[in-house]
């Protein structure tokens, strides 16, 4: 039996990496890593741009949600307005401002970070930054394309959104984490 050292002390080194797909949204690669106790193992990695999501909370404590078709699961899901950090040099809060406007026609004067999460760390590089947007104003939604053209925009009392997370009506992981983190932040936890 090989001595692997104390648990949590192994230095996982990438000794080889090969790209197998480079698409518009994802990049796929296989990394070969050193393993505790010797040897190597391959890990499939999905490279994905970071993203943002927005909890847009109005002065009546209603949150703006979007409902859109997600082909990977074959369902229409309630989600937070969100999008990819795919503009070179754009800070996440600026991406959040842009996505909120594009998806809902809203602007916000007050922005605060709520939580950053890594939704699928076992295979994906994506990190999602969730912001709380307040002091909302309607400026009109730009013309939408693709799935966004079929996107439903609705407001829901924030307390009901928390209930919808807990009873399974909202299942999008980013929305779940964002809504619960915002609830804790608002409560001062």
Secondary structure, 3 states (H helix, E strand, C coil): CCCCCCCCCCCCCEEEEEEEEECCCEEEEEEEEECCCCCEEEEEEEEECCEEEEEEECCCCEEEEEEEEECCCCEEEEEEEEEECCCCCCCHHHHHHHHHHHHHCEEEEEEEEEEEECCCCCCECCCEEEEEEEEEEECCCCCCCHHHHHCEEEEEEHHHHHHHHHCCCCCCHHHHHHHHHHHHHHCCC
